[in-house]
Amino acid sequence: MLSFALLGFWVTARMWWNPADGIRDNRTDMAQFEWMMAHGARVVSEFAYPFSSDRMNVPESVNLMANTSVLSVSLPMTPITLLFGTRAAFLIFLTFGMIATATAWYFVLSRVLVGSRGPAWLGATFCAYAPAMVSHANAHPNIVSQFVVPLIIWRTLRLAEPGRWLRNGILLALVIVWQAFLNLEILLMTAIGLGVVVVALAIGRPELRRSARPFLAGLGVAAAVSAVLLAYPLYVQFFGPGAYNGLSWLIRGYSTDLASFVAYARESLAGDARSAAGLAKNPTEENAFFGWPLVILVAALVWWLRRDVVVIGLAVLGLLFALLSLGREIRFDRRETGIPGPWAALEDLPLLHSVVPTRWALAITPIIGLLLAYGAARVRELATDYPDRRSQIRFATATVLAMALVPVLPTPLPTKRLEPTPEFVTSGAWRPYLAGGRAVVTLPLPDTEYADPLRWSAQTRLEMPIARGYFLGPDTRPGRDRIALFTAPPRATSSFFGTIRRTGEVPPVTAQARREAVQDLRYWRAGVVILGPHEHADALRTGMTELTDIEPTYIGGVWVWDVRSLTD
């Protein structure tokens, strides 16, 4: 556990060393998760409704079940969030999520699956700190926190115990529900993986079929209890306000480049940004990147242990996930091949239309971790059976593992200094402007490229509601079929300032643009418009002033437009 902790703090070291820094390659997701931690604290401290929130996307709400609300972590971490702030809560969530993942895998591997501490440590370390996991540590704490997955595996295997089907079924249901409020995508992959391995065991080990009765009874209990506990939250997710019909065509095109399986990730010891560029959509989605030596080692392990039905089941599962991750069209070395992938026939199915295809490759990481543990356990048996060759066996094993695993050792995540939250926000100077249920409009308006206002709102414990935001919500425009957007549907004024943010140029301000600006400010229930530090601050200030004919005042580090006279 000490080694797991050292690795966890090593990966996030720069943020612990420099408290003013944030994750360089994904500041928007970091801001979003800080907001989610604040929401969890608000649920506990103010008894707010947990499954949606009106603190973002005013005057509408955000369906948090359809987003990464991480309630199973944000609720118990409420004391930390309230005492130390949302940034500290995010960093603790991220760091201890990886440590807990390694610890949980070590527990299940050493006590249940392989029964040997050294091989269990090897497999658990890879499961928690493989290149894909370090990639997602770029502000995806819900994905690197996979500590519930080995617990689900453990409780599923215990279903076969005779006479305890009810108890075991309830315990399995509880860990399923726990994972459902952490990340549903990971839960789906875990369910598919367990299904394949259980079927392989049933086929390859006939003696296990005698346990089918208690196993199926416990599985039925787990399904029934988890269905009851999740019925309402899932109803909100799929049918409540803010529900959407799958991800956009662009996001569903995020696939794994075939060449990335043998390449090295930018945060691996042997990798760099130039060699990884173009093989993944962004630094947070490097879901493969195992390198040639590890790929060859895994293939050799599967061949060597091919008489073990579990190993064959894992190999088939890994191949299945690899094929699905290739997306609707196979890419090789940054180029489209024109060859359709298996995902093309599946991506429009319910549930699957909300999966990012490349993340199927993420599920290969624990499979390789398990194979490494099984292989190391078999080597230990050989060393015991042939004591006169023990030193040669250990030397050969250490050499092979070093060649395969040293190149993929993690490096610390790159960070960048965050702009400090303006005093106007931290001092509460915004409060007088929001009387009567008004909201704050920020320039630019928040979306996937600019999410600082979410961080500001989080630091006020969500007492400062904001217009628009960074979240998944339905595109309600005609003909869009409620496909997910990463913000609210565009309005004239949000598009106006989006143009300024991208180009630094102020579009022509017409009478129509002024009327639409007033309409949009009234729609957002705006009490005040604020502009913090931004590379195009001058153009944004000019645009807002010309739209409203209101001269701004510089207060507490931001430009302030009091628009209450326009929105009354």
Secondary structure as the mmCIF struct_conf table of DSSP 4:
data_model
#
loop_
_struct_conf.conf_type_id
_struct_conf.id
_struct_conf.beg_label_comp_id
_struct_conf.beg_label_asym_id
_struct_conf.beg_label_seq_id
_struct_conf.end_label_comp_id
_struct_conf.end_label_asym_id
_struct_conf.end_label_seq_id
HELX_RH_AL_P HELX_RH_AL_P1 LEU A 2 VAL A 11
TURN_TY1_P TURN_TY1_P1 THR A 12 THR A 12
HELX_RH_AL_P HELX_RH_AL_P2 ALA A 13 TRP A 17
TURN_TY1_P TURN_TY1_P2 PRO A 19 ALA A 20
STRN STRN1 ASP A 21 ILE A 23
TURN_TY1_P TURN_TY1_P3 ARG A 24 ASP A 25
HELX_RH_AL_P HELX_RH_AL_P3 ARG A 27 GLU A 46
BEND BEND1 PRO A 50 PHE A 51
STRN STRN2 SER A 52 SER A 53
BEND BEND2 ASP A 54 ARG A 55
STRN STRN3 MET A 56 VAL A 58
TURN_TY1_P TURN_TY1_P4 PRO A 59 PRO A 59
BEND BEND3 GLU A 60 GLU A 60
STRN STRN4 VAL A 62 ASN A 63
HELX_RH_3T_P HELX_RH_3T_P1 LEU A 64 ALA A 66
TURN_TY1_P TURN_TY1_P5 ASN A 67 THR A 68
HELX_RH_AL_P HELX_RH_AL_P4 LEU A 71 SER A 74
TURN_TY1_P TURN_TY1_P6 LEU A 75 MET A 77
HELX_RH_AL_P HELX_RH_AL_P5 THR A 78 PHE A 84
HELX_RH_AL_P HELX_RH_AL_P6 THR A 86 VAL A 108
HELX_RH_PI_P HELX_RH_PI_P1 LEU A 109 LEU A 113
BEND BEND4 VAL A 114 VAL A 114
HELX_RH_AL_P HELX_RH_AL_P7 ARG A 117 TYR A 129
BEND BEND5 ALA A 130 ALA A 130
HELX_RH_AL_P HELX_RH_AL_P8 PRO A 131 HIS A 136
TURN_TY1_P TURN_TY1_P7 ALA A 137 ALA A 139
HELX_RH_AL_P HELX_RH_AL_P9 PRO A 141 VAL A 144
TURN_TY1_P TURN_TY1_P8 PHE A 147 PHE A 147
HELX_RH_AL_P HELX_RH_AL_P10 VAL A 148 LEU A 157
HELX_RH_3T_P HELX_RH_3T_P2 ARG A 158 ALA A 160
BEND BEND6 GLU A 161 GLU A 161
TURN_TY1_P TURN_TY1_P9 PRO A 162 GLY A 163
HELX_RH_AL_P HELX_RH_AL_P11 TRP A 165 ALA A 180
TURN_TY1_P TURN_TY1_P10 PHE A 181 LEU A 182
HELX_RH_AL_P HELX_RH_AL_P12 LEU A 184 GLY A 204
HELX_RH_3T_P HELX_RH_3T_P3 PRO A 206 SER A 211
HELX_RH_AL_P HELX_RH_AL_P13 ALA A 212 PHE A 239
BEND BEND7 GLY A 240 GLY A 240
TURN_TY1_P TURN_TY1_P11 PRO A 241 GLY A 242
BEND BEND8 ASN A 245 GLY A 246
TURN_TY1_P TURN_TY1_P12 TRP A 249 LEU A 250
HELX_RH_3T_P HELX_RH_3T_P4 ILE A 251 GLY A 253
HELX_RH_3T_P HELX_RH_3T_P5 LEU A 258 VAL A 262
BEND BEND9 ALA A 263 ALA A 263
STRN STRN5 TYR A 264 TYR A 264
TURN_TY1_P TURN_TY1_P13 ARG A 266 GLU A 267
STRN STRN6 SER A 268 SER A 268
TURN_TY1_P TURN_TY1_P14 LEU A 269 ALA A 270
HELX_RH_AL_P HELX_RH_AL_P14 ALA A 273 ALA A 276
STRN STRN7 ALA A 277 ALA A 277
TURN_TY1_P TURN_TY1_P15 GLY A 278 LEU A 279
STRN STRN8 ALA A 280 ALA A 280
BEND BEND10 LYS A 281 ASN A 282
HELX_RH_3T_P HELX_RH_3T_P6 PRO A 283 GLU A 285
STRN STRN9 PHE A 290 PHE A 290
HELX_RH_AL_P HELX_RH_AL_P15 TRP A 292 TRP A 304
TURN_TY1_P TURN_TY1_P16 LEU A 305 ARG A 307
HELX_RH_AL_P HELX_RH_AL_P16 VAL A 309 SER A 325
TURN_TY1_P TURN_TY1_P17 LEU A 326 LEU A 326
BEND BEND11 ARG A 328 ARG A 328
STRN STRN10 GLU A 329 PHE A 332
TURN_TY1_P TURN_TY1_P18 ASP A 333 ARG A 334
STRN STRN11 ARG A 335 PRO A 340
HELX_LH_PP_P HELX_LH_PP_P1 GLY A 341 GLY A 341
HELX_RH_3T_P HELX_RH_3T_P7 PRO A 342 ALA A 345
TURN_TY1_P TURN_TY1_P19 LEU A 346 ASP A 348
BEND BEND12 LEU A 349 LEU A 349
TURN_TY1_P TURN_TY1_P20 PRO A 350 LEU A 351
HELX_RH_3T_P HELX_RH_3T_P8 LEU A 352 SER A 354
BEND BEND13 VAL A 355 VAL A 355
HELX_RH_3T_P HELX_RH_3T_P9 PRO A 357 ALA A 363
HELX_RH_AL_P HELX_RH_AL_P17 ILE A 364 ASP A 385
HELX_RH_3T_P HELX_RH_3T_P10 PRO A 387 ARG A 389
HELX_RH_AL_P HELX_RH_AL_P18 ARG A 390 LEU A 405
HELX_RH_3T_P HELX_RH_3T_P11 VAL A 406 VAL A 408
STRN STRN12 PRO A 410 PRO A 410
HELX_LH_PP_P HELX_LH_PP_P2 PRO A 412 PRO A 414
STRN STRN13 THR A 415 ARG A 417
HELX_LH_PP_P HELX_LH_PP_P3 LEU A 418 PRO A 422
HELX_RH_AL_P HELX_RH_AL_P19 GLU A 423 THR A 426
TURN_TY1_P TURN_TY1_P21 SER A 427 TRP A 430
HELX_RH_3T_P HELX_RH_3T_P12 ARG A 431 LEU A 434
TURN_TY1_P TURN_TY1_P22 ALA A 435 GLY A 437
STRN STRN14 ALA A 439 LEU A 443
BEND BEND14 PRO A 444 PRO A 444
HELX_LH_PP_P HELX_LH_PP_P4 LEU A 445 PRO A 446
BEND BEND15 ASP A 447 GLU A 449
HELX_RH_AL_P HELX_RH_AL_P20 ASP A 452 GLN A 459
TURN_TY1_P TURN_TY1_P23 THR A 460 LEU A 462
BEND BEND16 MET A 464 MET A 464
STRN STRN15 ILE A 466 ALA A 467
BEND BEND17 ARG A 468 ARG A 468
BEND BEND18 TYR A 470 PHE A 471
STRN STRN16 GLY A 473 PRO A 474
BEND BEND19 ARG A 477 ARG A 477
TURN_TY1_P TURN_TY1_P24 PRO A 478 GLY A 479
BEND BEND20 ARG A 480 ARG A 480
TURN_TY1_P TURN_TY1_P25 ASP A 481 ARG A 482
STRN STRN17 ALA A 484 LEU A 485
BEND BEND21 PHE A 486 ALA A 488
HELX_LH_PP_P HELX_LH_PP_P5 PRO A 489 PRO A 490
HELX_RH_AL_P HELX_RH_AL_P21 ALA A 492 THR A 503
BEND BEND22 GLY A 504 GLY A 504
HELX_LH_PP_P HELX_LH_PP_P6 VAL A 506 PRO A 508
HELX_RH_AL_P HELX_RH_AL_P22 ALA A 511 TYR A 523
TURN_TY1_P TURN_TY1_P26 TRP A 524 ARG A 525
STRN STRN18 ALA A 526 LEU A 531
BEND BEND23 PRO A 533 PRO A 533
TURN_TY1_P TURN_TY1_P27 GLU A 535 HIS A 536
HELX_RH_AL_P HELX_RH_AL_P23 ALA A 537 THR A 548
STRN STRN19 THR A 553 ILE A 555
TURN_TY1_P TURN_TY1_P28 GLY A 556 GLY A 557
STRN STRN20 VAL A 558 ASP A 562
HELX_RH_AL_P HELX_RH_AL_P24 ARG A 564 THR A 567
#
